[in-house]
Amino acid sequence: MFERHQGGERVVLVAVDFGTPDFLESLAELRLLASGAGLEVLGEVTGKRARPDAALFVGSGKADEIAARVAASGAEVVIFNHELSPAQERNLERRFQCRVIDRVSLILDIFASRARSAEGKLQVELAQLKHLSTRLVRGWTHLERQRGGVGMRGPGEKQLETDRRLLGVRVKALQDRLGKLGRQRRTQRRARGRQQVYSVALVGYTNAGKSTLFNALTRAGAYAADQLFATLDTTTRKIHLPRLAGASGGLPASGEVVLSDTVGFITRLPHDLVAAFRATLEATAEADLLLHVIDIASPVRERQIDAVDKVLQEIGADAVPQLRIYNKLDLTGVAPGIVRDEYGKLQGVYVSARSGAGLELLRDALSEILLETRAIDDNRSAVAGAIPTTPFSA
């Protein structure tokens, strides 16, 4: 059903500058996405426009330029660094005589190729099906023919209508299965809550070094690579914080907390993908603390921070306390350290997950935050217990 890339396909990249400040950054990300998908980039076509063209997204002249580039290079696919409408995809394919996909389809394809867990595969398939539902007419030669043949004669349902109906059935089945898995995960989290196990989640822009940091703290051996979306499936491990061991006030006597590594975010992350992964990302929204991992070596880190905060708001995790982890010090020469505000409150930690520099500072910072959190909770409980209650009388 899906046009899964097998790697090695020859592609031309297209990016249009509409005057946004992140154009060059977004184009660089498209190159990384194409490389991560195993595609051979034969060339790039860029241009400027005030607004997208309704029929071709780019102007007619630019479409001719892209078609000439495709014909000269023998490219098999044209990838737009934008979200295209189904009509625009169809018009462009007729013009270029090759397949055309947009940024959303490319990201979905990468997710599909890298999902490992059963739940991750279900989530990606659900997002793909929702994206496909608006594009059923694309590339299908049989849509206007009646279904016929022995055993297939019926009320005259057209193939397109049948496809849409079957797709809806599959979407419903996936949603039911993911709902069941989500309920199981929530039950497990409630059990950990009753045991007063603190939950810490790693979040951040894709390729910021979350998995490398996760492995450095837990020795879990989770997959980590210098590519976008190396991690899709949430991995959870316990880490030991010596300063918490034997602490009073209900903190875990073992000094252990639960640390989760989550999927990275990116600008213009497909909405259907966020929705499909909502059950997985609930672990982020219900964490006691978020470690926002930031690539300090990136020249556009502020825009990346904004992109992460936007997704956190979308999944309801913007109210969770957050500690910023400035990673990749080994690429900058900056010394490890802890950042505090004017009141002495922890704001961030500078580390290198690759070299291990600053990791002990991070462990100390985690212990300090969790000890303060427990102290606040204990004070609230004490105050609530000291307030006299007045029986209700009619």
N, C-alpha and C positions, 0 to 999 in steps of 0.2 A: 504493500500500500504506500509506503514512504520511499522517497528517492534518497536512500542512504548512500552517502559517499563512501567508496571503498578505498580512497586514497590514490594519489597520483593523477587525478583528473586535472586537466589544464584549464585555467580560469583567467578571466580578466576582471579586475576590481574596478568599481565605479563609485566615486564619492562626489557629492555636490555640496558646495559651500553656500549655505543660506545666511551667512553672516554671524554664525554662532561662534563663541570664543574657543570652543573645544574641537574645532574642525580637524586640526592636525593631530590632536590626541586621538580622536575617534578613528581617523584614517590609520594611524599606527596600530590601534587595537584591531582593526579589520585585517591588517597584514598578519598579526599574531593569531587571530582566529583562523584565517585561511591556512597558515602554517601548521597550527595545531590540528586542523582537520586533515592534514596530509595532502593538501592540494598544491599543484604546481602553478605558481602565479606567473603568467606570461607578460603581464603589463597592467598599468593603471590608467584610468581616464578620469580626470577631475574637471570641474567647471564651477561656475558661479551662477546663481539664480536668485531672484527675489522670492520666488515661491515655486512649488512643484507644478509641473504641467499635468493637467487632469488626465490626459490620455497616455502620455509616455513618461511621466515624471520629469524627464529631461526634455529639452527642446528638440525639435525635429532635426536641426543641424547637428546637435550633439549626439542624437541617436544614430545618425548616419556615420559620424566619426567612430562611435563604438562598434557599429556593424562592420566598418572597414577594418578596424583593429581585430575583430573576431575572425573575419575572413582571412586576413593576412597571417595571423598567428596560429590558426587552427584550434582556437579555444573551444572547449565543449560546454562551458558554463560561464555566465556573466553574473557576478555577485554585486548587488547594490548595498552600499553602507547605509541603508535607510529601510523603512518599512513601506512596502509597495502594496497597492490594492490589487485584488485579483484581476481586475480589468487591465491595470497597468502591466502586470506580469504577462497576460495573454498578448497584449499589443506588442510588447517588447520582444517576446519570443517569436512572433511572426516577423518582426523587423530584423532580428538578429539570426533567425533560423537556428537557434540553439536554446538550451534551457536557461532560464533566468530565475534566480532566487534572491531573497532579500536578507538583511542582517538577522532578522528573527529566525528564518528557516535555517540559517547557518548555525546559530547558537543552539537551536533545538537539535540539529544533527549532531553537534559535538556532545551535547548532553546524552543523546541516545547512544553514542559510541562509547561513552565512559561510565555510564551507570553500571554498577556492579551488584548492588543488593536487589532483591526482588521488589522491594518497595520503590527504590529509585527508578527501576525500569518501568514500573506501573505509572509513576508520576510523570516521567518523560513521555510515555505513550499517551497519557491523558492530555498533556499540553500539545502534543503533535496533532492529535485528533481534533482538538478544538481549533487549532490553526488551520487544519485541513478542511474543516467544515465549511469555510467560506471560499474554498478553492476547488471544490469538487469538479467543476467544469473544466479545469485546466488540464489539457493533455489527454482527455478522455474522448475517444472517437465514437463510443457507442451510446452516448447519453440520450440521443433523441430516438433511439430504436426501441421498439417494444421488446420485452423479453418473450422469447418464443421457444419452441421445441417441446418434446415430449416431457410431461411432468412439470412444465414451467408455464403453461398457459393459464392465465388467471384473469383478473378484472382489468387488465390493460395498464398496469402500473409501469410508468416509464423507469428506465434504469437509474436515472438521476434520483428519482424519488425513492427507489429501493435503496440506493447507496446511502442516502441521507437517513433513511429509517434505520438501516443496519448500523450506521455510524452512531446514531443516537442510542441504540441498544448497547453498543460497546462502551460508550462514554458512561452510561448509567452503571454498567457492571464494574467499570474501573472505579468510579466514585464510591460505590458500595464497598468494594474491597479495601480501598484506601481509608474509608471511614472506619472500617473494622480495625485496621492496623493502627489508626490514630487513637481509637479508644483504648486499645491495648497499651499503647505507649503512655497515654495519660494515666492509666492505672499504675503502670510501673513508676511514673514520676511521683504520683501520690504516695506510693509505698516508700520511695526514697525520702519524701518530705516527712512522713511519719517517723522515719529513722533519723531525722534532722541531718540529712546529708546535703551539704551545700553544693549548688550547681553553678558552674562558671562556663560560659560559652565564648569561643573565639569567633569573632566576626571581622569582616574587612573586605576591601576591594580584592577582586581576583588577582592572584599572583603577588599578594603582599607578603607572603611567607607564613601564612597561618599553619599549614601542615608541617612545615619545617619547625616552627615553634612548638607545635603540638608534640612532635616526635622528641624534641629536645627536653620537654618537660615530663613526658610520660614514657619515653623509650618504646613507643607503641609500634614503630615501623610502618606507619601509615604512608601511603603513596604521596610523594612530594616531587614536583618537577617544575622547571622554569617555563611554565606555559599557562595559558588562561584556562580556568576551570579544571585544574588537575584533580580537585576533590569535589565530588558530588554527593556521596553518601555520608551522612553524619556518623562520626566515630566518637565513642565515649570511653574514657578511661579514668581511673582514679589517680590523683597525685598526692604526694605527702608533703605537708607543710609543718616542719618541726615546731614552729612557734605555737601552733594550735594544739599540739599534743598535750593532753592533760588539762586543757583549758576548761574553766568553769562556765556556767551560764548556758549549758546545753550544747556547746560546740562538740563536734566529734572528738572523743578522747584519743582516737588514733591519729588525729591530725590530717585525715584524708578528706579531700573534696573531689567532686566529679567534674571533669573537664571535657567539653565537647568541641570537636572540630566540625565546622559547618561549611556549606557551599559559599564560594565567594560571590560578591555582587559586581555589577558592571553598569555603566550608564545605559539607559534605555533597555534594561533587562525586560524581556517579553512578559507582559502582564499575565498571560496564560501560564507561563512557567512559574511565576511567583505564586499564582493561585494553586497550581498543581503541587508545589513544594510547601504549601502552607502548613500541612500536618507536620512535616519535618522541622520547619522553622518555628513551630510552636515551642520547641525546646529552647529556642533563643528568647522568645517572649516570656517564658516562665523561669528563666535563669535568675539566680540571685545577683549575678554580676556579669557584665559583658566586657571582654577584653577586645577592644577595637584595634586590630593590627594595622599599622600604617607603614607603607613603604617610604621611608624618609628620603630615599635616594631619588624618588620620582619628582620631576619638576612640576607635575600637576597634582600633587598630593592633596591640595586643598579641594579641588574639584572632586577627587576620589572620595574624600571624607564626606563631602556633601551628598554624593551619590549613595554612599552607605547609609547615612542618616535618613535619607529619603526612603529607602527600602525598609529600614527598621521602623519607620513611622507607618508604612503601609501594612506591615505585619503585626502592628501593635506592640512593638518592643522598644519604642522610643522613651518609655518611662523607666526602663530598667537601668540601674546605676551602671556607669560606663567608665572604664579606665583605658586611656589611650596608650598603646604600646608602639613606640617608634622603632621599627625594625630595620635591618640591613645597615647597621652602623659600619660594618666591614667595607661597605662601598663608599663611605663618606669620610671616614677618619674621625668622626665625632666620638667622644668618650662616653662610656656607659654612665647613667645617672638617673636620678629621680627628680621629677618636676612637681613643685607644690605651688599653690596659690598664695596670696598674701596672708591668708589665715592658717597656713600650714597644711591645708588639705591636699591629699594626693591628686595629681592631675594626669601624670603620665610617667612612663619609664622608657629609657633609651636602652635598647638591647641589640644584639646580633644573634639571631637564632642559629645561624650557620656556624659561627665560631664559639657560641656559648657565652660571650661577653654580656654581663649584666643580668644573667638569668637568676643569680642569687638575690639581686636587688628586686627582681620581679616577684620571687617567692616571698620575700619580706613584705613587699607592698601588698600582695594578696592576703597575707596573714593579718596585716594591719587593718585592711579594709573589713575583713570578715570579723575581726575582734570588735571593731567599732560598731559594725552592724548588729552584732549580738548584744553589745552593751545598750544600744538604743532600743532594741526590742525588749530587753529585760526591764529597762526603765519604764517603757510604755505599759508593760504588763503589771509592774508594781503600782503605777499610778492608777491603772484601771481597777486593780484589786482594792485600792484604798478608798475609792469613791463609794460612799454609802448609797444604797439603792432604796427607793421609797416604794413600798407596795402600792399597786394600783387599786384605787377604790372608786366605786361608782358614785 
